[in-house]
Amino acid sequence: MHPLNITKVAVGCADPDALRDRLSGRASAGETFITTRYRPTRHGELIGGSLFWIVKHQLVARSRILRFEEDERGHCLIRLDEALVPV
């Protein structure tokens, strides 16, 4: 079975370069992350898939989903590969 993919709006990013800058500011050891309040229901099927980034109503790039973690507030961290692949 193939992994699932998800989309996320890059709020506040005017272009893919702004998105790249935002993600690189959180990067360490080849990984970056985003935070969401709740873990996706089918999170196990998303590992190995991609998170597709939307900027100005267009898919502009994707990041490979590495794993899911929980932070100290109980929110979900989605760990992503640092590489941002244009689409």
C-alpha positions as MATLAB code, in Angstrom:
seq = 'MHPLNITKVAVGCADPDALRDRLSGRASAGETFITTRYRPTRHGELIGGSLFWIVKHQLVARSRILRFEEDERGHCLIRLDEALVPV';
ca = [
       0.000    0.000    0.000;
       1.240    3.492   -0.849;
       1.539    6.115    1.884;
      -1.014    8.917    2.003;
      -0.263   12.584    1.342;
      -1.683   15.727    2.945;
      -1.801   19.425    2.089;
      -1.081   22.450    4.261;
      -1.516   26.140    3.551;
       1.701   28.067    4.204;
      -0.029   30.995    5.927;
       1.982   34.197    5.742;
       4.395   32.943    3.076;
       4.381   35.042   -0.087;
       6.429   32.575   -2.130;
       8.315   29.264   -1.879;
      11.489   31.066   -0.762;
       9.678   32.464    2.291;
       8.454   28.954    3.103;
      11.991   27.572    2.736;
      13.319   30.274    5.087;
      10.625   29.528    7.681;
      11.291   25.787    7.663;
      15.087   26.146    7.680;
      14.806   28.240   10.860;
      13.402   25.149   12.614;
      15.769   22.632   11.012;
      18.243   20.403   12.787;
      19.931   17.128   11.794;
      18.298   17.130    8.354;
      14.783   17.469    9.773;
      12.294   20.240   10.359;
       8.807   20.224   11.854;
       5.394   21.809   11.914;
       2.936   21.802   14.796;
      -0.763   21.044   14.659;
      -3.236   20.739   17.488;
      -4.409   17.202   16.735;
      -2.651   14.178   15.273;
      -4.224   13.099   11.962;
      -6.501   10.071   12.343;
      -4.597    8.047    9.742;
      -1.133    9.210   10.857;
       0.395    5.747   10.453;
      -0.465    5.769    6.759;
       1.035    9.249    6.270;
       4.579    8.251    7.305;
       6.678    8.093    4.143;
       4.137   10.186    2.251;
       4.396   13.889    1.499;
       3.044   17.106    2.893;
       2.239   19.344   -0.073;
       2.577   23.074    0.607;
       0.028   25.562   -0.750;
       1.114   29.169   -1.361;
      -1.320   31.625   -2.947;
      -3.785   28.837   -3.853;
      -1.152   26.756   -5.682;
       0.766   23.623   -4.748;
       4.364   24.822   -4.788;
       6.457   22.227   -2.938;
       6.405   19.037   -0.920;
       8.173   17.716    2.160;
       8.522   14.032    3.042;
       6.768   13.059    6.297;
       9.183   11.235    8.624;
       7.179   10.676   11.825;
       4.719   12.108   14.336;
       5.499   13.144   17.916;
       3.664   14.800   20.783;
       4.996   17.977   22.412;
       4.722   18.971   26.081;
       1.352   20.700   25.462;
      -0.121   17.574   23.888;
       0.010   19.014   20.372;
       1.241   16.988   17.419;
       4.640   17.631   15.831;
       4.912   16.458   12.244;
       8.583   15.758   11.567;
       9.529   16.485    7.951;
      12.596   15.956    5.807;
      14.443   19.272    5.548;
      14.484   19.053    1.724;
      11.695   21.104    0.141;
      10.986   19.640   -3.310;
       9.378   21.977   -5.887;
       6.299   20.570   -7.646;
];
